[in-house]
Amino acid sequence: MRKKGLVERIVMREPASEDFSQSKLPENRRKLFSYMLKNKFSKIYINHLLTSLFFLPLIIWGVLTLSLSDWIFSLDPREGITHFVEYWFTVYVTAIPMWALAFFGLSGGLNVIRKLAWSDPVIIKTDFLAGIKSSGRQMALVGLLWGVAYAIMRYAFDWLGFYYQVFDSSYSVIFGSFICIFLTVILFGLTVYMACMSCQYNVTFLQLAVGAFKLYFSDFFLANGVILASLAPLFVLTLLGYAVTTLIAYLLLVFILIGIMIIPMFLVCQHSFDRVINIKDYPDYYGRGLSYGRYVTEADDSSERKFTENGEAVSDAASNSQVENDFERVSDDENRS
């Protein structure tokens, strides 16, 4: 046998000594996040670009209204408060449909992230469109409600700021501002859980809202810690209060942050799903993508999966139970089997 040259050995690498095994998967979701960034960054970034297209109108609108925000907050507070409602409607109310569009696209992005996190085969375009098809409308409604909630919270917070400067400088107004911030954090956390549930489970909107509420508060401190840490770069840049730093935040969102920061949010939701739902009702979902979870092979898909009359996959535990579960599993690869 002839000896390979240096270039040939570099280009045509030797095959791995052993095939992929489940034991090589990360043992927890903190390590899974690093594992995904290290081994699947190209697919994550392509998914980010597709998702950011749907966020682009919202981001462009945010950039265009920067000058309006700078203008009203540069006015004397007594004059600024007279223009406040006009400013609020222009900046936040008109953005509500853009939030719906952004979440519509996010349904595709989360479906790709789910499959990447679970170490399932991924075809970016196919799986992105499949996510939009399966949960796009429900996600658009989630985005619409979040847009409304965010507009209301911004109205309350900004109005309290003007009121504090013009009429009442008491600590009660400052306390009210902190209440607005706290409620915004909670509403955003609930929205994150609703979004991640929508991309994984086939449920009605009422079940989605109730389920997200229970799951979010079951891991309240962990969930908020991960979500706020994911948003930290945006917080730092926007809270500086300069137009240039806010512009940098928007640019970072477009070029990289959207696709990266949704991953830890998704993973903390998976932790809650495993702990509360999957361990009892959906064992095939428990620990997916981790070394202790189930690694689904093509043989499993073809021989071990059971289906309902409507063609939806059900687990063995679910098929043996006479009690109807609140959550039906919805997995694109299973539904296409």
ZADO-1210 file (C-alpha; in nm, 4 decimals, padded with zeros to 6 digits):
<atoms>
<atom x="00.0000" y="00.0000" z="00.0000" code="MET" pos="1"/>
<atom x="00.1440" y="00.3351" z="-00.1019" code="ARG" pos="2"/>
<atom x="00.2109" y="00.5974" z="00.1614" code="LYS" pos="3"/>
<atom x="-00.0143" y="00.9034" z="00.1519" code="LYS" pos="4"/>
<atom x="00.1412" y="01.2457" z="00.0996" code="GLY" pos="5"/>
<atom x="00.1089" y="01.5321" z="00.3468" code="LEU" pos="6"/>
<atom x="-00.1561" y="01.7222" z="00.1464" code="VAL" pos="7"/>
<atom x="-00.3581" y="01.4060" z="00.0902" code="GLU" pos="8"/>
<atom x="-00.3476" y="01.3225" z="00.4595" code="ARG" pos="9"/>
<atom x="-00.4724" y="01.6715" z="00.5485" code="ILE" pos="10"/>
<atom x="-00.7505" y="01.6805" z="00.2895" code="VAL" pos="11"/>
<atom x="-00.8535" y="01.3145" z="00.3132" code="MET" pos="12"/>
<atom x="-00.8500" y="01.2632" z="00.6860" code="ARG" pos="13"/>
<atom x="-00.8565" y="00.9192" z="00.8401" code="GLU" pos="14"/>
<atom x="-01.2033" y="00.8019" z="00.9450" code="PRO" pos="15"/>
<atom x="-01.2883" y="00.8242" z="01.3099" code="ALA" pos="16"/>
<atom x="-01.1882" y="00.5213" z="01.5123" code="SER" pos="17"/>
<atom x="-01.5418" y="00.4859" z="01.6466" code="GLU" pos="18"/>
<atom x="-01.8834" y="00.6011" z="01.5338" code="ASP" pos="19"/>
<atom x="-02.0952" y="00.8619" z="01.7060" code="PHE" pos="20"/>
<atom x="-02.2331" y="00.7400" z="02.0360" code="SER" pos="21"/>
<atom x="-02.4746" y="00.8847" z="02.2841" code="GLN" pos="22"/>
<atom x="-02.2044" y="00.8896" z="02.5518" code="SER" pos="23"/>
<atom x="-02.0297" y="01.1673" z="02.3596" code="LYS" pos="24"/>
<atom x="-02.3240" y="01.4023" z="02.4089" code="LEU" pos="25"/>
<atom x="-02.3012" y="01.6716" z="02.6812" code="PRO" pos="26"/>
<atom x="-02.4111" y="01.5712" z="03.0283" code="GLU" pos="27"/>
<atom x="-02.6021" y="01.8907" z="03.1078" code="ASN" pos="28"/>
<atom x="-02.7536" y="02.1849" z="02.9230" code="ARG" pos="29"/>
<atom x="-02.4853" y="02.4308" z="03.0217" code="ARG" pos="30"/>
<atom x="-02.2347" y="02.2106" z="02.8412" code="LYS" pos="31"/>
<atom x="-02.4865" y="02.1539" z="02.5621" code="LEU" pos="32"/>
<atom x="-02.4881" y="02.5287" z="02.4918" code="PHE" pos="33"/>
<atom x="-02.1086" y="02.5289" z="02.4531" code="SER" pos="34"/>
<atom x="-02.1253" y="02.2078" z="02.2496" code="TYR" pos="35"/>
<atom x="-02.3755" y="02.3596" z="02.0068" code="MET" pos="36"/>
<atom x="-02.1715" y="02.6767" z="01.9569" code="LEU" pos="37"/>
<atom x="-01.8544" y="02.4762" z="01.9020" code="LYS" pos="38"/>
<atom x="-01.9860" y="02.2048" z="01.6716" code="ASN" pos="39"/>
<atom x="-02.2946" y="02.3525" z="01.5036" code="LYS" pos="40"/>
<atom x="-02.2188" y="02.7234" z="01.4752" code="PHE" pos="41"/>
<atom x="-02.2508" y="02.7356" z="01.0948" code="SER" pos="42"/>
<atom x="-02.6060" y="02.5988" z="01.1089" code="LYS" pos="43"/>
<atom x="-02.6899" y="02.8208" z="01.4053" code="ILE" pos="44"/>
<atom x="-02.5733" y="03.1259" z="01.2145" code="TYR" pos="45"/>
<atom x="-02.7666" y="03.0375" z="00.8988" code="ILE" pos="46"/>
<atom x="-03.0725" y="02.9870" z="01.1177" code="ASN" pos="47"/>
<atom x="-03.0004" y="03.3253" z="01.2790" code="HIS" pos="48"/>
<atom x="-02.9956" y="03.4970" z="00.9396" code="LEU" pos="49"/>
<atom x="-03.3298" y="03.3425" z="00.8410" code="LEU" pos="50"/>
<atom x="-03.4880" y="03.4356" z="01.1741" code="THR" pos="51"/>
<atom x="-03.3473" y="03.7884" z="01.1723" code="SER" pos="52"/>
<atom x="-03.5172" y="03.8560" z="00.8374" code="LEU" pos="53"/>
<atom x="-03.8508" y="03.8484" z="01.0204" code="PHE" pos="54"/>
<atom x="-03.7142" y="04.0754" z="01.2953" code="PHE" pos="55"/>
<atom x="-03.5726" y="04.3214" z="01.0430" code="LEU" pos="56"/>
<atom x="-03.8850" y="04.5455" z="01.0134" code="PRO" pos="57"/>
<atom x="-03.9005" y="04.5748" z="01.3933" code="LEU" pos="58"/>
<atom x="-03.5286" y="04.6555" z="01.4184" code="ILE" pos="59"/>
<atom x="-03.5403" y="04.9064" z="01.1327" code="ILE" pos="60"/>
<atom x="-03.8391" y="05.0750" z="01.2972" code="TRP" pos="61"/>
<atom x="-03.6447" y="05.0927" z="01.6218" code="GLY" pos="62"/>
<atom x="-03.3528" y="05.2613" z="01.4446" code="VAL" pos="63"/>
<atom x="-03.5812" y="05.5065" z="01.2636" code="LEU" pos="64"/>
<atom x="-03.7520" y="05.6119" z="01.5885" code="THR" pos="65"/>
<atom x="-03.4268" y="05.6690" z="01.7776" code="LEU" pos="66"/>
<atom x="-03.4318" y="06.0352" z="01.6810" code="SER" pos="67"/>
<atom x="-03.7892" y="06.0713" z="01.8100" code="LEU" pos="68"/>
<atom x="-03.6916" y="05.9157" z="02.1427" code="SER" pos="69"/>
<atom x="-03.3889" y="06.1424" z="02.1731" code="ASP" pos="70"/>
<atom x="-03.6066" y="06.4435" z="02.0921" code="TRP" pos="71"/>
<atom x="-03.8808" y="06.3881" z="02.3493" code="ILE" pos="72"/>
<atom x="-03.6431" y="06.3037" z="02.6326" code="PHE" pos="73"/>
<atom x="-03.4310" y="06.6087" z="02.5543" code="SER" pos="74"/>
<atom x="-03.7291" y="06.8407" z="02.6042" code="LEU" pos="75"/>
<atom x="-03.8182" y="07.0073" z="02.9282" code="ASP" pos="76"/>
<atom x="-04.0245" y="06.7483" z="03.1222" code="PRO" pos="77"/>
<atom x="-04.3300" y="06.9762" z="03.1312" code="ARG" pos="78"/>
<atom x="-04.3191" y="07.0098" z="02.7533" code="GLU" pos="79"/>
<atom x="-04.2271" y="06.6459" z="02.6960" code="GLY" pos="80"/>
<atom x="-04.5275" y="06.5164" z="02.8856" code="ILE" pos="81"/>
<atom x="-04.7592" y="06.7045" z="02.6471" code="THR" pos="82"/>
<atom x="-04.6153" y="06.5090" z="02.3523" code="HIS" pos="83"/>
<atom x="-04.5884" y="06.1804" z="02.5381" code="PHE" pos="84"/>
<atom x="-04.8999" y="06.0014" z="02.4059" code="VAL" pos="85"/>
<atom x="-04.8096" y="06.0893" z="02.0473" code="GLU" pos="86"/>
<atom x="-04.4556" y="05.9604" z="02.1011" code="TYR" pos="87"/>
<atom x="-04.5733" y="05.6394" z="02.2673" code="TRP" pos="88"/>
<atom x="-04.8255" y="05.5587" z="01.9946" code="PHE" pos="89"/>
<atom x="-04.5751" y="05.6252" z="01.7161" code="THR" pos="90"/>
<atom x="-04.2902" y="05.4214" z="01.8657" code="VAL" pos="91"/>
<atom x="-04.4611" y="05.1317" z="02.0452" code="TYR" pos="92"/>
<atom x="-04.8216" y="05.0848" z="01.9290" code="VAL" pos="93"/>
<atom x="-04.7325" y="05.0893" z="01.5594" code="THR" pos="94"/>
<atom x="-04.4654" y="04.8246" z="01.6306" code="ALA" pos="95"/>
<atom x="-04.7189" y="04.5670" z="01.7558" code="ILE" pos="96"/>
<atom x="-04.7808" y="04.4057" z="01.4109" code="PRO" pos="97"/>
<atom x="-04.4031" y="04.3900" z="01.3637" code="MET" pos="98"/>
<atom x="-04.3749" y="04.1867" z="01.6831" code="TRP" pos="99"/>
<atom x="-04.6290" y="03.9424" z="01.5391" code="ALA" pos="100"/>
<atom x="-04.4216" y="03.9095" z="01.2206" code="LEU" pos="101"/>
<atom x="-04.1021" y="03.8590" z="01.4220" code="ALA" pos="102"/>
<atom x="-04.2558" y="03.5778" z="01.6274" code="PHE" pos="103"/>
<atom x="-04.3978" y="03.4220" z="01.3113" code="PHE" pos="104"/>
<atom x="-04.0415" y="03.3816" z="01.1844" code="GLY" pos="105"/>
<atom x="-03.9183" y="03.2808" z="01.5289" code="LEU" pos="106"/>
<atom x="-04.1358" y="02.9685" z="01.5055" code="SER" pos="107"/>
<atom x="-03.9102" y="02.8448" z="01.2263" code="GLY" pos="108"/>
<atom x="-03.5924" y="02.9416" z="01.4091" code="GLY" pos="109"/>
<atom x="-03.6957" y="02.7643" z="01.7295" code="LEU" pos="110"/>
<atom x="-03.7815" y="02.4489" z="01.5380" code="ASN" pos="111"/>
<atom x="-03.4282" y="02.4400" z="01.3944" code="VAL" pos="112"/>
<atom x="-03.2751" y="02.5123" z="01.7371" code="ILE" pos="113"/>
<atom x="-03.4828" y="02.2314" z="01.8880" code="ARG" pos="114"/>
<atom x="-03.3520" y="01.9792" z="01.6367" code="LYS" pos="115"/>
<atom x="-02.9942" y="02.1013" z="01.6743" code="LEU" pos="116"/>
<atom x="-03.0197" y="02.0772" z="02.0543" code="ALA" pos="117"/>
<atom x="-03.1596" y="01.7260" z="02.0250" code="TRP" pos="118"/>
<atom x="-02.8830" y="01.6183" z="01.7812" code="SER" pos="119"/>
<atom x="-03.1442" y="01.5378" z="01.5189" code="ASP" pos="120"/>
<atom x="-03.0585" y="01.5644" z="01.1468" code="PRO" pos="121"/>
<atom x="-03.1256" y="01.9185" z="01.0266" code="VAL" pos="122"/>
<atom x="-03.2002" y="02.0612" z="00.6841" code="ILE" pos="123"/>
<atom x="-03.2143" y="02.4328" z="00.7609" code="ILE" pos="124"/>
<atom x="-03.4594" y="02.5494" z="00.4945" code="LYS" pos="125"/>
<atom x="-03.6893" y="02.2482" z="00.5261" code="THR" pos="126"/>
<atom x="-03.7008" y="02.2504" z="00.9057" code="ASP" pos="127"/>
<atom x="-03.7350" y="02.6292" z="00.9244" code="PHE" pos="128"/>
<atom x="-04.0380" y="02.6219" z="00.6954" code="LEU" pos="129"/>
<atom x="-04.1770" y="02.3195" z="00.8803" code="ALA" pos="130"/>
<atom x="-04.1625" y="02.5143" z="01.2071" code="GLY" pos="131"/>
<atom x="-04.3497" y="02.8056" z="01.0510" code="ILE" pos="132"/>
<atom x="-04.6113" y="02.5703" z="00.9102" code="LYS" pos="133"/>
<atom x="-04.6697" y="02.3867" z="01.2383" code="SER" pos="134"/>
<atom x="-04.6714" y="02.6774" z="01.4867" code="SER" pos="135"/>
<atom x="-04.6363" y="03.0033" z="01.2910" code="GLY" pos="136"/>
<atom x="-04.9917" y="03.1281" z="01.3427" code="ARG" pos="137"/>
<atom x="-04.9917" y="03.0496" z="01.7124" code="GLN" pos="138"/>
<atom x="-04.6521" y="03.2154" z="01.7532" code="MET" pos="139"/>
<atom x="-04.7746" y="03.5237" z="01.5671" code="ALA" pos="140"/>
<atom x="-05.0548" y="03.5525" z="01.8240" code="LEU" pos="141"/>
<atom x="-04.8000" y="03.5166" z="02.1048" code="VAL" pos="142"/>
<atom x="-04.5960" y="03.7945" z="01.9446" code="GLY" pos="143"/>
<atom x="-04.9030" y="04.0141" z="01.9065" code="LEU" pos="144"/>
<atom x="-04.9897" y="03.9791" z="02.2744" code="LEU" pos="145"/>
<atom x="-04.6300" y="04.0442" z="02.3756" code="TRP" pos="146"/>
<atom x="-04.6277" y="04.3583" z="02.1590" code="GLY" pos="147"/>
<atom x="-04.9410" y="04.4841" z="02.3329" code="VAL" pos="148"/>
<atom x="-04.8038" y="04.4011" z="02.6782" code="ALA" pos="149"/>
<atom x="-04.4700" y="04.5664" z="02.6022" code="TYR" pos="150"/>
<atom x="-04.6395" y="04.8818" z="02.4720" code="ALA" pos="151"/>
<atom x="-04.8494" y="04.9070" z="02.7890" code="ILE" pos="152"/>
<atom x="-04.5472" y="04.8541" z="03.0147" code="MET" pos="153"/>
<atom x="-04.3461" y="05.1164" z="02.8267" code="ARG" pos="154"/>
<atom x="-04.6340" y="05.3619" z="02.8534" code="TYR" pos="155"/>
<atom x="-04.6551" y="05.3112" z="03.2296" code="ALA" pos="156"/>
<atom x="-04.2789" y="05.3262" z="03.2845" code="PHE" pos="157"/>
<atom x="-04.2104" y="05.6323" z="03.0678" code="ASP" pos="158"/>
<atom x="-04.5156" y="05.8179" z="03.1944" code="TRP" pos="159"/>
<atom x="-04.4030" y="05.7603" z="03.5533" code="LEU" pos="160"/>
<atom x="-04.0648" y="05.9036" z="03.4581" code="GLY" pos="161"/>
<atom x="-04.2204" y="06.2243" z="03.3289" code="PHE" pos="162"/>
<atom x="-04.4647" y="06.2410" z="03.6199" code="TYR" pos="163"/>
<atom x="-04.1773" y="06.2073" z="03.8665" code="TYR" pos="164"/>
<atom x="-03.9953" y="06.5040" z="03.7120" code="GLN" pos="165"/>
<atom x="-04.2989" y="06.7284" z="03.6692" code="VAL" pos="166"/>
<atom x="-04.5480" y="06.6613" z="03.9476" code="PHE" pos="167"/>
<atom x="-04.4301" y="06.4264" z="04.2194" code="ASP" pos="168"/>
<atom x="-04.0723" y="06.3389" z="04.3117" code="SER" pos="169"/>
<atom x="-04.1739" y="06.1008" z="04.5888" code="SER" pos="170"/>
<atom x="-04.0325" y="05.7517" z="04.6266" code="TYR" pos="171"/>
<atom x="-04.3736" y="05.6019" z="04.5524" code="SER" pos="172"/>
<atom x="-04.3295" y="05.6926" z="04.1844" code="VAL" pos="173"/>
<atom x="-03.9853" y="05.5293" z="04.1797" code="ILE" pos="174"/>
<atom x="-04.1382" y="05.2217" z="04.3400" code="PHE" pos="175"/>
<atom x="-04.4046" y="05.2190" z="04.0688" code="GLY" pos="176"/>
<atom x="-04.1313" y="05.2255" z="03.8034" code="SER" pos="177"/>
<atom x="-03.9649" y="04.9210" z="03.9572" code="PHE" pos="178"/>
<atom x="-04.3029" y="04.7441" z="03.9590" code="ILE" pos="179"/>
<atom x="-04.3311" y="04.8125" z="03.5840" code="CYS" pos="180"/>
<atom x="-03.9847" y="04.6678" z="03.5242" code="ILE" pos="181"/>
<atom x="-04.0660" y="04.3615" z="03.7353" code="PHE" pos="182"/>
<atom x="-04.3921" y="04.2995" z="03.5476" code="LEU" pos="183"/>
<atom x="-04.2124" y="04.3375" z="03.2136" code="THR" pos="184"/>
<atom x="-03.9588" y="04.0721" z="03.3190" code="VAL" pos="185"/>
<atom x="-04.2388" y="03.8333" z="03.4180" code="ILE" pos="186"/>
<atom x="-04.4353" y="03.8937" z="03.0971" code="LEU" pos="187"/>
<atom x="-04.1237" y="03.8381" z="02.8880" code="PHE" pos="188"/>
<atom x="-04.0456" y="03.5156" z="03.0762" code="GLY" pos="189"/>
<atom x="-04.3987" y="03.3876" z="03.0159" code="LEU" pos="190"/>
<atom x="-04.3646" y="03.4802" z="02.6489" code="THR" pos="191"/>
<atom x="-04.0395" y="03.2834" z="02.6219" code="VAL" pos="192"/>
<atom x="-04.2036" y="02.9736" z="02.7698" code="TYR" pos="193"/>
<atom x="-04.5074" y="03.0099" z="02.5464" code="MET" pos="194"/>
<atom x="-04.2855" y="03.0379" z="02.2399" code="ALA" pos="195"/>
<atom x="-04.0772" y="02.7311" z="02.3277" code="CYS" pos="196"/>
<atom x="-04.3860" y="02.5275" z="02.4147" code="MET" pos="197"/>
<atom x="-04.5554" y="02.6254" z="02.0907" code="SER" pos="198"/>
<atom x="-04.2653" y="02.4921" z="01.8825" code="CYS" pos="199"/>
<atom x="-04.2676" y="02.1571" z="02.0644" code="GLN" pos="200"/>
<atom x="-04.6219" y="02.0698" z="02.1713" code="TYR" pos="201"/>
<atom x="-04.9452" y="02.0739" z="01.9764" code="ASN" pos="202"/>
<atom x="-05.1798" y="02.2541" z="02.2165" code="VAL" pos="203"/>
<atom x="-05.4587" y="02.5076" z="02.2107" code="THR" pos="204"/>
<atom x="-05.3738" y="02.8661" z="02.2950" code="PHE" pos="205"/>
<atom x="-05.5447" y="02.8374" z="02.6346" code="LEU" pos="206"/>
<atom x="-05.3412" y="02.5274" z="02.7181" code="GLN" pos="207"/>
<atom x="-05.0315" y="02.7096" z="02.5986" code="LEU" pos="208"/>
<atom x="-05.0934" y="03.0059" z="02.8294" code="ALA" pos="209"/>
<atom x="-05.1802" y="02.7931" z="03.1337" code="VAL" pos="210"/>
<atom x="-04.8930" y="02.5508" z="03.0752" code="GLY" pos="211"/>
<atom x="-04.6391" y="02.8297" z="03.0275" code="ALA" pos="212"/>
<atom x="-04.7564" y="02.9983" z="03.3485" code="PHE" pos="213"/>
<atom x="-04.7114" y="02.6793" z="03.5528" code="LYS" pos="214"/>
<atom x="-04.3759" y="02.5878" z="03.3999" code="LEU" pos="215"/>
<atom x="-04.2293" y="02.9372" z="03.4219" code="TYR" pos="216"/>
<atom x="-04.3101" y="02.9752" z="03.7899" code="PHE" pos="217"/>
<atom x="-04.1911" y="02.6213" z="03.8648" code="SER" pos="218"/>
<atom x="-03.8374" y="02.7394" z="03.7755" code="ASP" pos="219"/>
<atom x="-03.8877" y="03.1104" z="03.8353" code="PHE" pos="220"/>
<atom x="-03.5419" y="03.2106" z="03.9585" code="PHE" pos="221"/>
<atom x="-03.3447" y="02.9862" z="03.7240" code="LEU" pos="222"/>
<atom x="-03.5530" y="03.0902" z="03.4240" code="ALA" pos="223"/>
<atom x="-03.5198" y="03.4613" z="03.4982" code="ASN" pos="224"/>
<atom x="-03.1476" y="03.4269" z="03.5620" code="GLY" pos="225"/>
<atom x="-03.0858" y="03.2594" z="03.2267" code="VAL" pos="226"/>
<atom x="-03.3183" y="03.4916" z="03.0345" code="ILE" pos="227"/>
<atom x="-03.1695" y="03.8085" z="03.1833" code="LEU" pos="228"/>
<atom x="-02.8150" y="03.6800" z="03.1264" code="ALA" pos="229"/>
<atom x="-02.9043" y="03.6120" z="02.7626" code="SER" pos="230"/>
<atom x="-03.0307" y="03.9692" z="02.7254" code="LEU" pos="231"/>
<atom x="-02.7407" y="04.1244" z="02.9187" code="ALA" pos="232"/>
<atom x="-02.5541" y="04.2648" z="02.6116" code="PRO" pos="233"/>
<atom x="-02.8691" y="04.4470" z="02.5020" code="LEU" pos="234"/>
<atom x="-02.9376" y="04.5748" z="02.8532" code="PHE" pos="235"/>
<atom x="-02.5869" y="04.7142" z="02.8919" code="VAL" pos="236"/>
<atom x="-02.5888" y="04.8912" z="02.5567" code="LEU" pos="237"/>
<atom x="-02.9417" y="05.0346" z="02.5735" code="THR" pos="238"/>
<atom x="-02.9284" y="05.1410" z="02.9392" code="LEU" pos="239"/>
<atom x="-02.6273" y="05.3601" z="02.8645" code="LEU" pos="240"/>
<atom x="-02.8833" y="05.5944" z="02.7126" code="GLY" pos="241"/>
<atom x="-02.6864" y="05.7016" z="02.4052" code="TYR" pos="242"/>
<atom x="-02.8213" y="05.6754" z="02.0526" code="ALA" pos="243"/>
<atom x="-02.4944" y="05.5250" z="01.9281" code="VAL" pos="244"/>
<atom x="-02.4940" y="05.2462" z="02.1876" code="THR" pos="245"/>
<atom x="-02.8576" y="05.1680" z="02.1119" code="THR" pos="246"/>
<atom x="-02.7711" y="05.1555" z="01.7425" code="LEU" pos="247"/>
<atom x="-02.4871" y="04.9145" z="01.8190" code="ILE" pos="248"/>
<atom x="-02.7351" y="04.6957" z="02.0087" code="ALA" pos="249"/>
<atom x="-02.9647" y="04.6855" z="01.7053" code="TYR" pos="250"/>
<atom x="-02.6724" y="04.6003" z="01.4748" code="LEU" pos="251"/>
<atom x="-02.5609" y="04.3189" z="01.7043" code="LEU" pos="252"/>
<atom x="-02.9156" y="04.1840" z="01.7001" code="LEU" pos="253"/>
<atom x="-02.9166" y="04.1742" z="01.3201" code="VAL" pos="254"/>
<atom x="-02.5716" y="04.0244" z="01.2754" code="PHE" pos="255"/>
<atom x="-02.5495" y="03.7655" z="01.5528" code="ILE" pos="256"/>
<atom x="-02.7422" y="03.8072" z="01.8786" code="LEU" pos="257"/>
<atom x="-03.0899" y="03.6858" z="01.7810" code="ILE" pos="258"/>
<atom x="-02.9690" y="03.3407" z="01.6807" code="GLY" pos="259"/>
<atom x="-02.7399" y="03.3047" z="01.9830" code="ILE" pos="260"/>
<atom x="-02.9472" y="03.4409" z="02.2705" code="MET" pos="261"/>
<atom x="-03.2529" y="03.2275" z="02.1941" code="ILE" pos="262"/>
<atom x="-03.0491" y="02.9097" z="02.2579" code="ILE" pos="263"/>
<atom x="-03.0034" y="02.9434" z="02.6391" code="PRO" pos="264"/>
<atom x="-03.3663" y="03.0562" z="02.6662" code="MET" pos="265"/>
<atom x="-03.4747" y="02.7457" z="02.4781" code="PHE" pos="266"/>
<atom x="-03.2512" y="02.5217" z="02.6906" code="LEU" pos="267"/>
<atom x="-03.3832" y="02.6513" z="03.0232" code="VAL" pos="268"/>
<atom x="-03.7358" y="02.5869" z="02.8949" code="CYS" pos="269"/>
<atom x="-03.6293" y="02.2329" z="02.8051" code="GLN" pos="270"/>
<atom x="-03.5088" y="02.1887" z="03.1622" code="HIS" pos="271"/>
<atom x="-03.8544" y="02.2816" z="03.2914" code="SER" pos="272"/>
<atom x="-04.0291" y="02.0632" z="03.0312" code="PHE" pos="273"/>
<atom x="-03.8180" y="01.7642" z="03.1307" code="ASP" pos="274"/>
<atom x="-03.8696" y="01.8144" z="03.5023" code="ARG" pos="275"/>
<atom x="-04.2456" y="01.8683" z="03.4917" code="VAL" pos="276"/>
<atom x="-04.3860" y="01.7173" z="03.1696" code="ILE" pos="277"/>
<atom x="-04.1497" y="01.4900" z="02.9781" code="ASN" pos="278"/>
<atom x="-04.0272" y="01.2708" z="03.2626" code="ILE" pos="279"/>
<atom x="-04.3842" y="01.1518" z="03.3248" code="LYS" pos="280"/>
<atom x="-04.5703" y="01.1810" z="02.9970" code="ASP" pos="281"/>
<atom x="-04.3132" y="01.1960" z="02.7166" code="TYR" pos="282"/>
<atom x="-04.0089" y="00.9812" z="02.7956" code="PRO" pos="283"/>
<atom x="-03.8882" y="01.0033" z="02.4353" code="ASP" pos="284"/>
<atom x="-03.8408" y="01.3769" z="02.4898" code="TYR" pos="285"/>
<atom x="-03.6705" y="01.3497" z="02.8281" code="TYR" pos="286"/>
<atom x="-03.3072" y="01.4574" z="02.8137" code="GLY" pos="287"/>
<atom x="-03.2974" y="01.4662" z="02.4344" code="ARG" pos="288"/>
<atom x="-02.9566" y="01.5893" z="02.3202" code="GLY" pos="289"/>
<atom x="-02.7935" y="01.4952" z="02.6515" code="LEU" pos="290"/>
<atom x="-02.5936" y="01.1860" z="02.7444" code="SER" pos="291"/>
<atom x="-02.8614" y="01.0596" z="02.9834" code="TYR" pos="292"/>
<atom x="-03.1510" y="01.1147" z="02.7438" code="GLY" pos="293"/>
<atom x="-03.2789" y="00.9023" z="02.4635" code="ARG" pos="294"/>
<atom x="-03.0980" y="00.9245" z="02.1333" code="TYR" pos="295"/>
<atom x="-03.3522" y="00.8516" z="01.8596" code="VAL" pos="296"/>
<atom x="-03.2186" y="00.6558" z="01.5634" code="THR" pos="297"/>
<atom x="-03.3813" y="00.5881" z="01.2294" code="GLU" pos="298"/>
<atom x="-03.4558" y="00.2359" z="01.3495" code="ALA" pos="299"/>
<atom x="-03.6445" y="00.3782" z="01.6449" code="ASP" pos="300"/>
<atom x="-03.8457" y="00.6015" z="01.4146" code="ASP" pos="301"/>
<atom x="-03.9438" y="00.3168" z="01.1831" code="SER" pos="302"/>
<atom x="-04.0063" y="00.0335" z="01.4274" code="SER" pos="303"/>
<atom x="-04.0739" y="00.1654" z="01.7766" code="GLU" pos="304"/>
<atom x="-04.2940" y="00.4683" z="01.7214" code="ARG" pos="305"/>
<atom x="-04.6701" y="00.4383" z="01.7515" code="LYS" pos="306"/>
<atom x="-04.9128" y="00.6734" z="01.5870" code="PHE" pos="307"/>
<atom x="-05.2642" y="00.7920" z="01.6437" code="THR" pos="308"/>
<atom x="-05.5358" y="00.7729" z="01.3819" code="GLU" pos="309"/>
<atom x="-05.4457" y="01.1273" z="01.2818" code="ASN" pos="310"/>
<atom x="-05.0852" y="01.0301" z="01.2172" code="GLY" pos="311"/>
<atom x="-04.9392" y="01.1909" z="01.5303" code="GLU" pos="312"/>
<atom x="-04.6648" y="01.0075" z="01.7151" code="ALA" pos="313"/>
<atom x="-04.7317" y="00.8945" z="02.0709" code="VAL" pos="314"/>
<atom x="-04.4953" y="00.7495" z="02.3289" code="SER" pos="315"/>
<atom x="-04.5357" y="00.4013" z="02.4759" code="ASP" pos="316"/>
<atom x="-04.6265" y="00.5570" z="02.8097" code="ALA" pos="317"/>
<atom x="-04.8936" y="00.7677" z="02.6481" code="ALA" pos="318"/>
<atom x="-05.0303" y="00.4791" z="02.4414" code="SER" pos="319"/>
<atom x="-05.0657" y="00.2567" z="02.7486" code="ASN" pos="320"/>
<atom x="-05.2390" y="00.5240" z="02.9542" code="SER" pos="321"/>
<atom x="-05.6155" y="00.5665" z="02.9502" code="GLN" pos="322"/>
<atom x="-05.5848" y="00.9258" z="03.0736" code="VAL" pos="323"/>
<atom x="-05.5776" y="01.1945" z="02.8051" code="GLU" pos="324"/>
<atom x="-05.2773" y="01.4244" z="02.8408" code="ASN" pos="325"/>
<atom x="-05.2978" y="01.7984" z="02.8023" code="ASP" pos="326"/>
<atom x="-05.0025" y="01.8047" z="02.5615" code="PHE" pos="327"/>
<atom x="-04.9812" y="01.6213" z="02.2316" code="GLU" pos="328"/>
<atom x="-04.6352" y="01.5672" z="02.0952" code="ARG" pos="329"/>
<atom x="-04.5556" y="01.7378" z="01.7707" code="VAL" pos="330"/>
<atom x="-04.2239" y="01.6492" z="01.6089" code="SER" pos="331"/>
<atom x="-04.1683" y="01.7196" z="01.2417" code="ASP" pos="332"/>
<atom x="-03.9494" y="01.4176" z="01.1824" code="ASP" pos="333"/>
<atom x="-04.2012" y="01.1922" z="01.3527" code="GLU" pos="334"/>
<atom x="-04.5016" y="01.3345" z="01.1668" code="ASN" pos="335"/>
<atom x="-04.3236" y="01.2868" z="00.8362" code="ARG" pos="336"/>
<atom x="-04.2402" y="00.9207" z="00.9147" code="SER" pos="337"/>
</atoms>
